[in-house]
Amino acid sequence: MKRSVERGEHGAHWSRAGERGNRFVLRLMAGIAVACGRRVARWVLHPITLYFVLFARDSGRHSRRYLERALGRPVRWRDRYRHVLTFATVVLDRVYLAREQLAAFELHLEGEALMDELVAQGRGAMLIGAHFGSFEALHAVGASRPGLRVAMAMFPDNARMIHETLRSIAPGLHLDIIAIGRPASTLAVRDRLDAGGLVGMLGDRVLADDAGHGERAGRTAGARTPPVALPFLGHDAPFGDGPFRLALLLRRRLVFMAGVYRGGNRYDVRFEPLADFSAPPADAAARDNLLRAAMAAYAQRLDALCREAPYNWFNFFDFWHEDKA
């Protein structure tokens, strides 16, 4: 087992930072996107990207560290610019995907047979992704196929402004969110799965104990374990076991998901098998080994994806907890 990363030894935590931007700017961009179309709106992204590359020092430092590891070479200015521009483009495309303007995009689905199998079984499944690419692309593919709608288990306050903005320009948008960090969260997830639904979580952020949410994601499953350090892009990084313990507790299959932005109007939507907790062993040590193996497989899958499409990962904070060190 890899060493644990104890809380309290790191600097500022991502969960203590508010949403970037403000409601006026988000609504302005959404208005431009709707009124002028994607071609014009994408040009507006360039001055916004330039501003953040020049003046957002903290996020720029973290972007540079990440890109050096994902690219395996010194980072140039244009790499940082492309990283921020990719993020801005994915956020912009949320407007069109939320409005179900799917004809504007090329959406390529990988893992179609796996998802059809899960839907046919009727037991539901847990999906795990990362702050990588576009969840809206995943949602769009699911909305176009019977049985593939995904409910996200997440802290809803973390993206409240963007959700409000999307609803303002797409009143019919239904954001299927199960709020976690609350006493009934696990029961809500279980009920959705028992109805044959799919529930997604993101596994690449660890919530601080004192972040103001009351409990870590993993505690919805009764776990009180510190994050685990796993190899990621050549260095140990902290990963929480909450989503994995929840899938183990509820005895479900776990599927890796990602909506990879490929440039232009192209997205690759991927579903790949990660772990099967439907019949866990009775021995506690064997269950723990199964869980750790699933976590390691997740970190390896995310590592490979970040090397394949490096500008898609959007954790602009001190992911490796290096600032204080």
C-alpha positions in Angstrom: 0.0 0.0 0.0 1.2 3.5 -0.8 1.8 5.9 2.0 -1.1 8.1 3.1 -1.0 11.9 2.7 -2.0 13.4 6.0 -4.1 16.5 6.2 -2.6 19.7 7.6 0.7 19.4 5.8 -0.3 21.3 2.7 -1.0 24.8 1.7 -4.2 26.4 0.6 -6.8 23.9 -0.5 -8.8 24.0 -3.8 -12.1 23.8 -1.8 -11.4 27.1 0.0 -11.3 29.0 -3.3 -14.5 30.4 -4.7 -15.7 30.0 -8.3 -13.5 31.9 -10.7 -15.1 34.7 -12.6 -18.4 36.4 -11.7 -22.0 36.1 -12.6 -22.0 39.1 -14.9 -19.1 37.8 -17.0 -20.6 34.3 -17.2 -23.9 35.7 -18.3 -22.3 38.0 -20.8 -20.3 35.2 -22.4 -23.5 33.0 -22.5 -25.3 35.9 -24.2 -22.6 36.3 -26.8 -22.5 32.5 -27.4 -26.3 32.4 -28.0 -26.6 35.6 -30.0 -23.5 35.4 -32.1 -22.8 31.7 -32.5 -19.9 29.5 -31.7 -17.5 30.9 -34.3 -17.7 34.5 -33.0 -17.8 33.4 -29.4 -14.6 31.4 -29.8 -12.8 34.5 -30.9 -13.9 36.3 -27.7 -12.2 33.6 -25.7 -8.7 34.7 -26.9 -8.5 38.0 -24.9 -10.0 36.2 -21.9 -7.4 33.4 -22.2 -4.6 36.0 -22.6 -5.7 37.8 -19.4 -5.6 34.6 -17.3 -2.3 33.5 -18.7 -0.7 36.9 -17.9 -2.3 37.7 -14.6 -3.5 34.5 -12.9 -0.2 33.7 -11.3 -1.2 30.8 -8.9 -3.2 28.9 -11.5 -0.4 29.6 -14.1 2.2 28.1 -11.8 0.1 25.0 -11.2 -0.7 24.7 -14.9 3.0 24.8 -15.7 3.9 22.1 -13.2 1.2 19.8 -14.5 2.1 20.4 -18.2 5.8 19.7 -17.5 4.9 16.3 -16.2 2.2 15.5 -18.8 4.2 16.7 -21.8 7.6 15.4 -20.5 9.5 18.5 -21.6 9.9 22.2 -20.6 6.7 24.1 -21.0 6.5 27.0 -23.4 4.2 30.0 -23.2 2.0 28.6 -26.0 1.5 25.4 -24.0 0.1 27.4 -21.1 -2.1 29.5 -23.5 -3.4 26.3 -25.1 -4.2 24.8 -21.7 -6.3 27.8 -20.6 -7.9 28.1 -24.1 -8.9 24.5 -24.0 -10.6 25.0 -20.7 -12.4 28.1 -21.9 -13.5 26.4 -25.0 -15.0 23.4 -23.1 -16.8 25.9 -20.8 -18.2 27.7 -23.8 -19.4 24.5 -25.4 -21.4 23.8 -22.3 -23.8 26.5 -23.6 -24.5 24.7 -26.9 -24.5 21.2 -25.4 -26.9 22.4 -22.7 -29.2 23.8 -25.4 -29.0 20.4 -27.1 -27.4 21.8 -30.3 -25.7 18.5 -30.9 -25.5 19.0 -34.7 -22.7 21.5 -34.1 -20.4 18.8 -32.7 -18.9 15.5 -33.7 -19.4 13.2 -30.7 -17.6 9.9 -30.9 -18.7 7.2 -28.4 -16.3 4.5 -27.3 -17.5 1.7 -25.0 -21.0 1.6 -26.4 -21.3 -2.2 -25.9 -20.3 -1.9 -22.2 -22.9 0.8 -21.5 -25.6 -1.2 -23.3 -24.7 -4.2 -21.2 -25.0 -2.2 -17.9 -28.3 -0.8 -18.9 -29.6 -4.2 -19.8 -28.6 -5.7 -16.5 -30.8 -3.2 -14.7 -28.6 -2.9 -11.6 -27.1 0.4 -12.4 -23.4 1.2 -12.2 -21.1 3.7 -10.7 -19.0 5.9 -13.1 -15.9 7.7 -12.1 -14.2 10.5 -14.0 -12.0 13.5 -13.4 -11.9 17.2 -14.0 -10.9 16.3 -17.5 -12.6 17.4 -20.7 -16.3 17.9 -20.8 -18.9 16.2 -18.7 -21.6 18.0 -20.8 -20.4 15.9 -23.8 -21.0 12.8 -21.7 -24.4 14.1 -20.7 -25.3 14.9 -24.3 -24.5 11.4 -25.4 -26.4 9.9 -22.6 -29.5 12.2 -23.3 -29.5 10.9 -26.9 -29.5 7.2 -25.9 -32.2 5.5 -23.7 -31.0 4.4 -20.3 -27.6 6.3 -20.5 -28.6 9.3 -18.5 -26.0 9.9 -15.8 -26.7 11.5 -12.4 -23.7 13.2 -10.9 -23.0 12.8 -7.2 -21.2 16.1 -6.3 -21.0 19.1 -4.1 -23.4 21.4 -6.0 -22.1 24.6 -4.5 -18.8 24.3 -6.3 -20.3 25.2 -9.7 -23.5 27.0 -8.7 -22.9 30.1 -10.9 -22.2 28.2 -14.1 -25.3 26.0 -13.4 -27.5 29.1 -12.9 -26.1 30.6 -16.1 -26.8 27.4 -18.1 -30.4 27.3 -16.8 -30.9 30.9 -17.8 -30.1 30.2 -21.4 -31.5 26.7 -21.5 -34.6 26.7 -19.3 -35.3 23.1 -20.2 -31.9 21.9 -19.0 -32.2 19.2 -16.3 -29.0 18.9 -14.3 -29.4 15.6 -12.5 -27.3 16.1 -9.4 -27.2 14.1 -6.2 -25.8 16.3 -3.4 -23.1 14.5 -1.4 -21.7 15.4 2.0 -25.2 15.0 3.6 -26.6 12.3 5.8 -28.9 10.9 3.1 -26.4 11.0 0.2 -25.6 7.3 0.2 -29.3 6.3 0.3 -30.0 8.7 -2.7 -27.2 7.1 -4.7 -28.4 3.6 -3.8 -32.0 4.3 -4.8 -30.8 5.7 -8.2 -28.7 2.6 -8.8 -31.5 0.2 -7.7 -33.7 1.9 -10.3 -31.1 0.9 -12.9 -29.6 4.3 -13.2 -26.0 5.4 -13.6 -24.3 7.6 -11.0 -21.0 9.4 -11.7 -18.4 10.9 -9.4 -15.1 12.6 -9.9 -12.1 11.0 -8.3 -9.3 13.6 -8.8 -9.9 16.0 -5.9 -9.7 15.4 -2.2 -11.9 17.6 0.1 -10.2 19.0 3.1 -11.8 18.2 6.5 -12.3 21.8 7.3 -13.4 23.0 3.9 -16.9 23.9 5.1 -18.8 21.0 3.7 -19.0 19.0 6.9 -17.5 15.8 5.7 -15.3 14.3 3.0 -16.9 12.6 0.0 -15.9 9.2 1.3 -17.7 9.7 4.6 -21.0 9.4 2.8 -20.0 5.7 2.7 -19.0 5.6 6.3 -15.2 5.9 5.6 -12.9 8.1 7.6 -9.6 7.4 5.9 -7.0 9.9 4.7 -6.2 10.3 1.0 -3.8 7.7 -0.5 -0.7 8.7 -2.4 -0.5 7.0 -5.8 2.0 7.4 -8.7 0.6 10.0 -11.1 2.7 11.6 -13.9 5.9 10.5 -12.3 5.2 11.8 -8.7 3.0 10.6 -5.8 -0.3 12.5 -5.6 -3.2 12.3 -3.2 -6.4 10.5 -4.2 -9.4 10.0 -2.1 -11.0 6.6 -1.8 -14.6 7.8 -1.3 -16.0 7.0 -4.7 -14.4 3.5 -4.6 -15.7 2.8 -1.1 -19.1 3.8 -2.1 -19.1 1.5 -5.1 -17.8 -1.3 -2.8 -20.4 -0.6 -0.2 -23.2 -0.7 -2.8 -21.7 -3.7 -4.6 -21.7 -2.2 -8.1 -19.5 -2.2 -11.1 -17.2 0.8 -11.6 -16.7 2.3 -15.0 -14.1 5.0 -16.0 -15.7 7.9 -18.0 -14.2 10.8 -19.9 -15.3 13.3 -22.5 -12.1 14.3 -24.3 -12.0 17.5 -26.3 -10.1 16.9 -29.5 -10.1 20.4 -31.0 -12.5 22.1 -33.3 -15.9 20.7 -32.6 -14.8 17.1 -31.8 -15.3 15.2 -28.6 -14.5 11.6 -27.8 -16.8 10.1 -25.1 -15.3 7.1 -23.4 -16.6 4.5 -21.1 -14.1 1.8 -19.9 -14.4 -1.0 -17.3 -12.4 -0.2 -14.2 -13.5 -2.5 -11.3 -16.2 -5.0 -10.4 -17.5 -4.7 -6.8 -20.7 -6.6 -7.4 -19.5 -9.7 -5.5 -16.8 -8.5 -3.1 -14.9 -11.0 -1.0 -16.0 -11.6 2.6 -12.5 -11.1 4.0 -11.8 -7.5 5.0 -8.2 -7.5 3.9 -9.2 -8.9 0.5 -11.8 -6.2 0.1 -9.2 -3.6 1.0 -6.8 -5.0 -1.6 -9.6 -4.9 -4.2 -10.3 -1.3 -3.4 -6.6 -0.3 -3.6 -6.2 -2.1 -6.9 -9.2 -0.1 -8.3 -7.7 3.2 -7.1 -4.3 2.3 -8.6 -6.1 1.4 -11.9 -7.9 4.7 -11.8 -4.7 6.7 -11.3 -3.0 4.8 -14.1 -5.9 5.4 -16.5 -6.0 9.1 -15.7 -2.2 9.3 -16.1 -2.4 7.7 -19.6 -5.2 10.0 -20.5 -3.4 13.2 -19.4 -0.4 12.2 -21.5 -2.6 11.4 -24.5 -4.6 14.7 -24.3 -2.6 16.9 -21.8 -4.5 20.1 -22.3 -7.8 18.6 -21.1 -7.0 18.3 -17.4 -8.5 21.3 -15.5 -7.2 21.2 -12.0 -5.6 24.6 -11.7 -4.5 24.2 -8.1 -1.7 22.7 -6.1 -2.6 19.1 -6.9 0.7 17.6 -5.7 0.7 19.8 -2.6 4.1 21.3 -3.3 3.7 24.9 -2.4 4.2 24.6 1.3 7.1 22.1 0.8 
